[in-house]
Amino acid sequence: MSKPGPDPTVTKIDVLKEIRLAYPPVQAPKDLAERLEISNTAVSNKLKDMEKNGWVESERVGRARVYWITDDGRAQLDPEFSSGNQ
C-alpha cells in the first residue's frame, strides 16, 4: 500500500471544510491528511498558507501542532458569515 501524496484536487477550502466539520474543531495535520487522503506534507503546506492568510490559527500542544478555523476562515466558506448575517 502506497502512502497518499499531493492531490492537486484538494484545495485549501477542502481543508477548511474538514476542520469545520471535525469534532473537536481543533485538528492536527495528520488527522486532516488521513481524512483528505493526501500526504501530511501537503496538508501542512496548505495549513501554513491558510494561517498566513488568517483562515486558521494554530498552537503547539505537546509535540503536535493543532489548528482551528478563524472567523476569516469561516467567511471563506460562507459569504453570509462575513456580511454579518449570521
Secondary structure, 3 states (H helix, E strand, C coil): CCCCCCCCCCCHHHHHHHHHHCCCCCECHHHHHHHHCCCHHHHHHHHHHHHHCCCEEEEEECCEEEEEECHHHHHHHCHHHHCCCC
